Amino acid sequence: MRFRFTAPLWEWSAQGGWFFVTVPEQYGDDIREVPRMPRGFGSVRVRVTIGGSTWSTSVFPDSKRGSYVLPVKKAVRTAEGIGEGDDVDVALEVLDL
């Protein structure tokens, strides 16, 4: 299961320093429909590419946004020159199938 999308980078206001991209709702629905073993916080393992950076992480369900959120670590933000509010082109592959 692979998706490509563009979404803005945002900072979690409750805990400074954490930055996320929200997975579009239609893709979140597709991810949610696949039966899988439960993991901590409802997380789903993924492989992500933003620009020239590729890494493995997890997306987490976010009922406030109606989808999943993808954490974007500082090393990637720095390497790709992205900051809060920037539109980010994301290639996401779900590893938990």
ABEGO torsion letter per residue (X at the ends): XBBBBBBBBBBBAABBGBBBBBBBAAAAAAAAABBBBBBBGGBBBBBBBBEABBBBBBBBBBAAAGBBBBBBBAAAAAAAGBBBGBBBBBBBBBABX
